[in-house]
Amino acid sequence: MRLGSGHVSFLLDTKCHWLEGGSSFEVGAMFRSFRKATSIATGAVILCLGFLAEPADAADAYPSTTIKLVVGFPAGGPTDIIGRVIGRLLSKELNQTVIVENNGGAGGMIAASNVSRAKPDGYTLLVAVESSNTRAKALYASVRYDQQNGFTYIRKVAKQRNLLVVSPKFPVASVPELVAYLKAHPGEVNFGGTFGATSHIGGTLFDMAYDTKMSFINYSGGNQPIVDCMSGILQVGFFTEATIGQQVKAGTLKALAVTSADRSPAFPDLPTIEQAGGKRLDISPWFGVAGPSGLPAEVVAKIGAALDKASSDPEFLKQLETIGATPIAGSTVETFTTDVGKEEAYWNQWAKDIGAPLQK
């Protein structure tokens, strides 16, 4: 940048302060005291200009320090597993340390709230999930963040598959048999899971699709609903493949169908609900990466470019298989943001349709 004499005079007549041993240094005073020390004055001007240029340099240098990736669920669960896979991918592509921080509680809402209030510099990111980023406000009065505008949605990365299972003691062996039994016994069949999670919404969407009525049993979390479905306390379950794959293979749970649009490589003989003679039903919880609203465009571009390589990264794909998930290719800031808005509207209407009570 070239400076005319007017620019130089302005800077030399202006105080440029910084802390140095607890004192303030004045360029103008120095210049008046040492009129002949032009090299010193010139150096001070350059130093002041360096301070003015620092924000642009910092943005260009992103990432220059450790990135924190926040997961809203405890360690060991599917969201934590995929968060660590995403963290490794980002670390490799951005050549920077990425730490995963588990900030569990309230179905991911605590983590989402914290990240929405973080400094928008790209160093605090969130593993975004549909339960806390599109469905929370439809179910909880305590949500204090804006699902649509409180975040910069960078990329959807992957989605999981859910399985429709029944207790081995339950006398049905197919989707049509289940529908027939539910119509003959309205309200008598229990399904269970955590309120607001796919284990809950799966059953409500099934009832809406087939005009049936099951009774929902709410659990605070953990494996108890799976254990109760195995024992027959619950007759039906809509659980993620990662949490019940072993039980299905062992025969302690009976799988009727995959609730996603495609079959599972882990269960190639298991049809989708549509293939099993039912109506199309896609219950596939997704995972993405988001940051606070207002992230700089150049930072978003760098993170997005790194995440774009996920669908072709062998290690990433291998890890997805362990949790019954598949990559989402072609996601962009625009499509992700649009999807969040559409899904928020959908879940708001869904909550009204099923009469879901607004939780505190």
HELIX and SHEET records of a PDB file:
HELIX    1   1 SER A    5  LEU A   12  1                                   8    
HELIX    2   2 VAL A   27  SER A   33  1                                   7    
HELIX    3   3 THR A   38  ASP A   60  1                                  23    
HELIX    4   4 PRO A   78  LEU A   94  1                                  17    
HELIX    5   5 ALA A  106  GLY A  108  5                                   3    
HELIX    6   6 MET A  109  SER A  116  1                                   8    
HELIX    7   7 GLU A  130  ASN A  133  1                                   4    
HELIX    8   8 ALA A  136  LEU A  139  1                                   4    
HELIX    9   9 VAL A  175  ALA A  184  1                                  10    
HELIX   10  10 THR A  198  TYR A  210  1                                  13    
HELIX   11  11 GLN A  224  SER A  231  1                                   8    
HELIX   12  12 GLU A  241  ALA A  250  1                                  10    
HELIX   13  13 ALA A  297  ASP A  308  1                                  12    
HELIX   14  14 ALA A  310  SER A  312  5                                   3    
HELIX   15  15 PRO A  314  THR A  322  1                                   9    
HELIX   16  16 VAL A  333  ILE A  354  1                                  22    
SHEET    1   A 2 LEU A  19  GLU A  20  0                                        
SHEET    2   A 2 SER A  23  SER A  24 -1                                        
SHEET    1   B 6 VAL A  98  ASN A 102  0                                        
SHEET    2   B 6 ILE A  67  VAL A  71  1                                        
SHEET    3   B 6 THR A 124  VAL A 129  1                                        
SHEET    4   B 6 TRP A 286  PRO A 292 -1                                        
SHEET    5   B 6 PHE A 151  GLN A 160 -1                                        
SHEET    6   B 6 ALA A 325  PRO A 327 -1                                        
SHEET    1   C 3 VAL A 236  THR A 240  0                                        
SHEET    2   C 3 ASN A 162  VAL A 166 -1                                        
SHEET    3   C 3 LYS A 254  VAL A 258 -1                                        
SHEET    1   D 2 ASN A 190  GLY A 193  0                                        
SHEET    2   D 2 SER A 215  ASN A 218  1                                        
END                                                                             
